[in-house]
Amino acid sequence: MCPPRPSPLQNRVLPTGEIVADPARGMFTGNRGNLTFTDGKLGVSRWKHQHWIICDLKHPKGRYHGPMPARAWTPLFFLDEAVGLAAGHRPCAYCRPKSYQTFKAAWATAHGAMGHLAMDRMLHQARVTRRRHQIRHQADCTTLPDGVLVLIAGQPYVLIGDMAHPYRPDGYGAAVPRPTRLTDVLTPAPTVAALRAGFRPKLHHTA
């Protein structure tokens, strides 16, 4: 008889900014510092610094410190890069240098050249309040670039071309036509500008 599978940790990041327990892991990991778990659930903190990054699942040096390290960064997981961007993260310069440089170049086109510290400060002001609530803004859906996540009837959708694909933790569902109205945007406004300037996030194959 096989032993029961352990319950998943609360480490899956949704495009709405929530962090939940879900067995699906997705394409990318990332971190916001060393967060603590109690019985598989996150403590009060949702970040320890402003450098929220999107990392490859495999460390460049092949290291792995486990899902609940004592002294290190705590891995969080995203379905794909578009979801990580919507949650307020940006590509990691260490394990994803090409993506980071491409993002940085698009950011410079949109906002002017700046280092990662200034970039992260600007992102932090646009992604979350001190009470840990996601900051959202509104925009005409027809003007938004591909890769942005929006709310349609209260549910997250990623915009690609003329279509909108509903988000699920294990992948995107059947697409619907992109709305032609004002909508709530989950992706932070500075990141939307970088997407408009040419950055293309890596999307899950279901999109």
N, C-alpha and C positions, 0 to 999 in steps of 0.2 A: 504493500500500500504506500503510495507516494505521500510525503508530508505536505501539508497545506502550504500554498504559496504565501509569502509574507505580503501584508498590505502595502500598497505603494506609499512612498513618502509624499508629503505635501511640498512638491517641488516642480510642478508643471505650471508654467506661466501662460495665462490666457491673453488674448489681444486686448481684453478689457482691463488688464492690469492685475487681475486677481491671480493668486497662486493657490493651486488646488492639488489634491491627490488624484492621480489618474495613471493607469498602467501604461498608456502610450507615451513614448519618449520623443519622437520626432527627429528632425534632422540636425538640430544644434543644441548645444549647452551654452551656459554663460554664468555670469556671477555678478553679485553686488557686494561682495565681501563675505565674511564668515558669519553665517546665520545659524542659530541654534534650533535644534529639534527636541521635542519632548514627546515620547511615544509616537514618533513619526509625524508630529505636527509642528509647524513653525511656531517660534515664540512671537513676541510682539514686534520685533524688528523686521522690516522688509528691505532694508539696505543698511550698510555700514559705511559707505562712501558714495560719491557721485559718479564713479566710473562704472556704469552699467554696460557690460560688453556681451557680445555674441561670439561664442567660441566653437571650434570644431569639437566633435565628440571625442576625438583622439588627441591627446596632448602631443605636441611636436616631438617630445623626447620619450613618448611612450609611458609616461608616469600616470599612475592612478592612485588617488588617496582615499577612495571610497566615497559613498554618498553623504556621510556625516562626519567630516574630518574634525579633529580636535583643534588643529591650528592650521588653517588654510582657507581657501575660498570654498564656498558651498555651491555645488553645481545646481543650477536651475535648467529647465528644459523647455524648448520651443518647437512647435510643429515645423516651422521654417523661418527663414530670415525675415519675411514680411511680418510675421507675428512678433518676432523679437523686436523689430523696429517699432511696431505699434505699441508694445509694452514699454517703450522708452529706451531701449538698448541701442548700441551701435557696434559695428564690427570690431573685433579685437585686433590690435596692432601686432601682438606677439604671435598668435597662432594662425591668424588670417591676414597677413600683411598686404596681400594683393587687394583683398576686399576693403581693408581699411584705407589703403591709399586711394582707391577708386572713390570710396565714400568721402574721404577728406577732400579730394579734388572737386567733387560735386558740391560739397558743403562750401568750399571756397568760392565757387561760382555763385552760389546762392547768398552767402552771408559775408564773404570776405575771408581771406586766409587767416587761420588761427591754429594754435596747438590744441592737443587733446584736452588740456585742463580747461581752457576757455570754451571749447566745444561742449564738454560735459557740464560745465556750469550753465551754459545756455540751454542745453537739453533738459537739465534738472528743473529749471524754472518753468519749462513748458510741458513737463510730463506728469508731475505729481504735486499735490498739496502737502503741507506739513501734517495733515491728518490722514495721509496715505491715500487720498482720493485721486483717481486719474483725472488729469486735465484734458478736456475735450473742447473742440471748436467746431463751428459749422462752416460748410462750404457747399457750393453748387457741385453736385456729383459729376456733372459733365466736364468740369474743369480740372478734376483731380487726376494725377498721374497713376499709371499702373503700379500695383504693389501697395497702395494705400488700403487700410482697413477702415470700414465705416459701419455704422449701425443702420440696419434696415429692419423695421418692425421689431426693434429691440434686440436683434441678433447681429453678430459680427459677420461681415462679408469682405472678401478681398476683391478689389477692382482689377480686372484684366481686360483690356480692349473694351468692347461694348457690353461685356458681361460682368456679373458679380457672383462670386462663388461663396456659399455659406460655409463658415468655419465650423469644424468639429475637432475635438482633440486628436482624433486619429486620421484626419484628412478633411478635404473640402467636399461638400455635397454637390448636387446637380446645380448648374449655373442658371441664373435668371438674367433678364436684360438689365443693364446698368440703369439705375434710376436717373431721372432728368429733373431732379428737384434738390432743394437744400437738404443736407443730411448732417448728422453728427459724425465727426471724424475722430477716430481713435488714435491714429498715427500722429505724434506731436507735430505741430506746425513747422518747426525748423527742419524736421526730417522730411516732411512733405515737400518742402522747398528743395531739399537735396535730391529727392526722387524726381522732381520736375526738372532739375538741372542735369539729370542723366544717370543717376545711380539706379541699378537694377538688382533688386534683392533676389536671392535664390529661393524658388518656390517649391513647395511639395508637389510631387508628381500628380496628385489628384486635381491640381489646378490647371 
